[in-house]
């Protein structure tokens, strides 16, 4: 007989494929006892036969049968071949047409050439399906009960390490990692104070702080990591947030601040290298309305639109805009400067709705709710938030003041250009007007307007 071995394991936690290899060895020993020649071996590692995911090796085995390369199959057990009635019926038809013999290590011969043999195969498949359905139900109930109790679930995230029972070898919990946890906490504080994710990632790269896959953090997985509610010891299940039983690395307030900051449209910038200038792409031309970019002239950096309608030396414009922002920040006492009761009430209500939406965004990023659910929530909440912001005149003072800190000038000096650009976008629109040529900078040639009422 020209036989093929088929092996499959549903869950390979280590990624070593040892379960598949053990199946192959047992099947090879059975082939030797039967006197069959093993001409091909097919193995699907870490793929469930019930999940519906494609099994490449299984499909290759079916092709081998169809092409007549094999006329016998050996598997460790019948449930390694099928747990889906649809797949089983296709397999029965194929084996009957090509007169293929089936042997298993654990369940003996599977005779698909007779009505009784096919009935046995269907019964075994139905029993396996029944067991899986019960296992799935138990898993769903366990996840629900675990969420209510606040027990940790899923893979151990960056910043934590597993607590392992020495006797059983099972993971019983998670605790802060001695190196990763302080690095994460430091990153959060730096970003909340205005530093860019890019500069933090570069710092981590220089220090050798990498993701769990051993690779440097990229912009996407770094942001997803920062947004996870698990670091505030929060667990979400079916859209419901509960308090976790593990130690948090940051407070819930810090988590909500982080979500609000990283979800802000003001942080969106074009792909590519980090920006190096304060107003490129932000300042607009007063003639054509297009963005102004860096233009080198006579050895000096300037700002000009694509059509060169206007041109202004970059340094004095940057200095003027910076001074406007810092004087504004120094004139404010902080978030409590919103003294009007109606305005304050609208701001608080808008913030509460935004915090709810931010938490849902983090849950979608974390994979605990679907993006469809997030979209439905956005459609319901965003119009309300916009109306409240309009009623409150959408004053952005508290958020920007938090970024700048109490000593605005000193903090501005420590901020990188990406963080500074975030502040500018949040507060101002800058327009470069046409002006007479001259060596003396004229502030009236720059129109600075507040994005919102200040």
Secondary structure, 3 states (H helix, E strand, C coil): CEEEEEEEECCCCCCCCHHHHHHHHHHHHHHHHHCCEEEEEEEEECCCCCCCCCCHHHHHHHHHHHCCCCCEEEECCHHHHCCCHHHHHHHHHHHHHHCCEEEECCCEEECCCCHHHHHHHHHHHHHHHHHHHHHHHHHHHHHHHHHHHCCCCCCCCCCEEEEECCCCCCEEEEEECCCHHHHHHHHHHHHHCCCCHHHHHHHHHHHCCCCCCCCCCCHHHHHHHHHCHHHHCEEEECCEEEECCCCCCCCHHHHHHHHHHHCCHHHCCCCCCCCCCCCCCCCEECCCCCEEEEEEECCEEEEEECCCCCEEEHHHHHHHHHHHHHHHHHHCCCHHHCCCHHHHHHHHHHHHHHHHHHHHHHHHHHCCCCHHHHHHHHHHHHHHHHHHHHHCCCCCHHHHHHHHCCCHHHHHHHCCHHHHHHHHHHHEEEEECCCCCCCCCCHHHEEEEECCCC
